[in-house]
């Protein structure tokens, strides 16, 4: 005997879901989902690495700039120290050359002799008016020889000039003869 065939039951009719309530579902491929996640992570890592490398380059550039400035400053300080030392040596050299003892010894080496008598020269105005003879002391002479004609005169008192004339400038008179005899060679 034959068994009766099972009867098929028809599935109830499906009602379409309203579109406003749910989005249509689709099957997700796990490989495609992982690739999307990787792409987003790669761009974030690339951006982060770029920022880190850029900031390191900026720091290195700033450090190089500062180092260059320090090297220049050191060179300028060394140059300043050298020039200050040179200035000190030149000041000492000028002081030694201006020393009266050095001047006298150099003059004697050049053949000049020291005078026997030293006197002050009177002041004479540019306008040419000499000082009054009553105010000048007598001219003294001393001993035999060429120095006996050398007058010794003290400075004359200053004379006032009228305000309407040009101011007179005083210059030393050169009426005292200067004799020079060569010094004996040693």
Order of alpha helices (4+ residues) and beta strands (2+ residues): alpha-alpha-beta-beta
